[in-house]
Amino acid sequence: MQPDLNLWPIGNCQVSALIDSSGRYVWACVPRVDGEPLFSALLDGDDPQKGFWDISLEGVVKTETAYLRNTPVLITRHEDEAGNAIEVIDFCPDYRQRVGPYRPVAFARIVRPLHGSPRIRVRVRPVTGWSEPVRAKRGVGNYLRFRTGDVSLRLTMSAPVGIVQEERAFRLESPAYFFLGPDEPFLREIGNAMEGMLESTVLHWQSWVRGLAIPLEWQSAVIRAAITLKLCQHAETGAIVAALTTSIPEHHGSQRNWDYRFCWIRDAYYTVQALNRLGALDVLESYLAFLRNIVDAARGGHIQPLYGVLGEPDLEERIVPDLAGYRGFGPVREGNQAARQIQHDAYGQIVLSSAQAFFDERLFRPAGEEDFLALERVGQRAWENYDQPDAGLWELRNSKWVHTYSSVMCWAACDRLANAAAALGKGDRARFWQKRANHIRAHIERAAWRPDSQCFSATFEGEQFDASMLQMLDLRFIRPDDSRFLTTLAALEKQLRRGSHMLRYASEDDFGLPQTAFNVCTFWLIEALHLTGRTEEARGLFEGILAQRTPSGLLSEDIDPKTGELWGNFPQTYSLVGIINCATLLSRPWSTIR
């Protein structure tokens, strides 16, 4: 079966897994999202024989998959030609106990017989070193033991251990329970324990969703995007990863295969911004703690574009030699060289993510004097680098320019520092930072504006067209009725719009000409159309891209504008942010139903 992106994430903000349309685990890493894969079939060519966990019904003719309402708990129903049927419930335990949160490095599967006398087969084929099969060792009790990398795991079960180990089929006459977790004794009766875990996990997630301030329209799309964005946060530190996968190419044979299982300061800013619009303050507070540690470690110096989920700065990139890649389109990469790049927009994103804490009285830890002093050091770096070349937000590997987007982000850092200073009653610092912001604004308006084409260029040095110029609106650098923005929007649509989709740029880069549209750029276009008075067109485009989501209600990074096929790492936080932002912007208000 050829892999595709019809994938269903489960997780608990410690570990996650991707389950395909047949109910197989095809991707999961331990002991955290950027760890070594336990299941890697997604990246092992067209017909992998290892790196998966399959619970299959003999003679299956029909499979249906859906999430339990307002949770990341997945239910897959299988039926055979005789009408025998089972359901498999997949989840990662996540709830509070009296002693604190319970979110172990663990994956839970409950298999229930629904009709007739179904026969099932369980195949558990983990890997170590990304691709080397792991041999199961049978324990004294009702469990198998696996070791991958530095992690030792135990699969405790109620099913016959020998039959599972030998991958033999057996009749399912009562619920079967499988708990793949830490290599330690399972001290409770497994059935009662896992039913309790399921109930508590469902309650935890449905309670979290209940606290969201969602728009009237497109509620299910927003809720699914919000749940999945939260799954991309590492609860231990607050870091937010860009995606749960590595090396899904931007298009077939592109070589644009990157590891996205890390915390980009930029992507995390957009994620926090979107979830803030829904009132998910827990994500903001956790991420601010992560940022404070990053700023402290930098000591007023260079901020990397991305870090590991524990804040690690060294993310050395290497090619994994023994995996063929998604559909055979390698290479498979671990780590990301972009951590060594210079991307000046990071300074703005740190300040923008932190600014709300100076105003929001709901927070457990509002920002104060010490936080402002730390952010001033970030602002100083923005001031020093706003007109200096960098790799830009698209992370060009072999060229550097003074990117307008990076400069606008540096302006935003100074502008929001002025706001924070005013909130703290620091009038002199507010004037100081506003003066700097005004200086940067004037410089950008001179250096990036092209009188001949009547648009802002993506760089100070050239005539590049780049969809990031649309973000001038969201950052409040320019008003939607400003003639300079309207002519820039027209130029960007002419150069980058492909029907209902938007390219990020259309010029050659290190890997040639881009062939797929970047989903977040389409959402930026939708926002710009609405804010410039083209709301009906914006709503049409939004409905169109929602229709191209996977059956799980999610999006990857890229889309082929001709075929509608999704490409790129999955699920992509940028794309899910776009769903939330556009739904919030375009929805009718709740008052219209009263």
Helices and strands as residue ranges (DSSP letters): E 8-11, E 16-19, E 25-30, E 36-39, G 41-43, E 52-57, E 60-67, E 74-80, E 85-91, E 95-97, E 100-102, E 107-115, E 119-125, E 127-128, E 132-133, E 137-138, E 143-148, E 151-157, H 161-165, E 170-171, E 176-182, H 190-210, H 219-231, E 263-264, H 265-277, H 281-298, E 306-307, E 318-320, E 332-334, G 337-340, H 345-355, G 356-358, H 369-385, H 404-423, H 427-447, E 449-450, E 455-456, G 467-470, H 471-474, H 483-496, E 497-498, E 501-502, E 517-518, H 519-531, H 535-546, E 558-559, E 566-567, H 573-586, G 590-593
